[in-house]
Amino acid sequence: ILRVLGKNAIAVRTKAMKCLSEVVAVDPSILARLDMQRGVHGRLMDNSTSVREAAVELLGRFVLCRPQLAEQYYDMLIERIL
């Protein structure tokens, strides 16, 4: 999934984020991995609105239920807000 997040096609990146969301639904701790953090951060700054929305949706679903993830993703979220 992480490799697909870097593809050129917007639809593919969007679907990859949604697939990642399904994986995280089973194991939210996967978001603590450094490679996942880099992948999500890259999609938070994506040129495509739909990809950015999928990334924000992913974090919104899981960061609130795992406060330690909020700390790890805080800087990324602030950067996206600004």
Phi and psi in degrees as a GROMACS rama.xvg file:
@    title "Ramachandran Plot"
@    xaxis  label "Phi"
@    yaxis  label "Psi"
@TYPE xy
-62.2683  -37.1639  LEU-2
-65.7599  -37.849  ARG-3
-70.3331  -26.2437  VAL-4
-61.5295  -20.4549  LEU-5
-95.9938  3.58962  GLY-6
-68.7004  161.59  LYS-7
-75.6011  -33.8227  ASN-8
-72.6953  124.532  ALA-9
-59.9365  -44.2485  ILE-10
-61.358  -36.7023  ALA-11
-67.8551  -45.0399  VAL-12
-62.7833  -40.5289  ARG-13
-63.8975  -46.2547  THR-14
-64.6548  -35.9902  LYS-15
-63.3457  -40.4278  ALA-16
-64.5478  -39.7521  MET-17
-67.4629  -37.7636  LYS-18
-65.0532  -41.9112  CYS-19
-60.4475  -37.8343  LEU-20
-61.2466  -38.5214  SER-21
-68.1727  -38.3776  GLU-22
-64.6094  -43.7042  VAL-23
-66.0053  -28.9141  VAL-24
-61.5783  -32.7258  ALA-25
-80.4194  -38.4861  VAL-26
-143.056  86.0774  ASP-27
-60.404  -22.1745  PRO-28
-65.7297  -15.6938  SER-29
-62.095  -25.7502  ILE-30
-67.5773  -14.7994  LEU-31
-77.6455  -16.3543  ALA-32
-66.7194  140.519  ARG-33
-62.2052  -39.5776  LEU-34
-65.6059  -34.5254  ASP-35
-68.0605  -41.8559  MET-36
-60.5581  -43.0945  GLN-37
-64.1252  -42.643  ARG-38
-63.1832  -44.66  GLY-39
-66.9405  -41.7931  VAL-40
-60.2876  -42.9945  HIS-41
-60.663  -36.7928  GLY-42
-79.0114  -25.3254  ARG-43
-65.504  -25.3449  LEU-44
-105.392  14.0306  MET-45
-61.7831  151.744  ASP-46
-68.3756  -27.132  ASN-47
-87.6299  130.979  SER-48
-61.9022  -41.4606  THR-49
-65.8266  -34.8762  SER-50
-70.0538  -44.3525  VAL-51
-60.9833  -42.5163  ARG-52
-61.5457  -41.3307  GLU-53
-64.5314  -37.5358  ALA-54
-67.5509  -43.4662  ALA-55
-65.3746  -40.7521  VAL-56
-60.9826  -43.7626  GLU-57
-57.1493  -51.0792  LEU-58
-66.2236  -39.9648  LEU-59
-60.6657  -35.9869  GLY-60
-69.4012  -35.578  ARG-61
-114.603  -24.3143  PHE-62
-68.7096  -35.9394  VAL-63
-66.5697  -32.6308  LEU-64
-83.5204  -12.7759  CYS-65
-128.736  90.1346  ARG-66
-54.6384  -32.9131  PRO-67
-64.2032  -28.7798  GLN-68
-71.2519  -33.5497  LEU-69
-59.991  -40.0258  ALA-70
-65.1056  -41.3317  GLU-71
-69.7188  -32.8671  GLN-72
-101.075  0.385921  TYR-73
-56.0011  -51.9378  TYR-74
-60.2561  -38.5204  ASP-75
-64.9892  -42.3584  MET-76
-66.7754  -41.1923  LEU-77
-63.4733  -42.4597  ILE-78
-60.0259  -40.5255  GLU-79
-67.9446  -39.2584  ARG-80
-64.0114  -41.5437  ILE-81
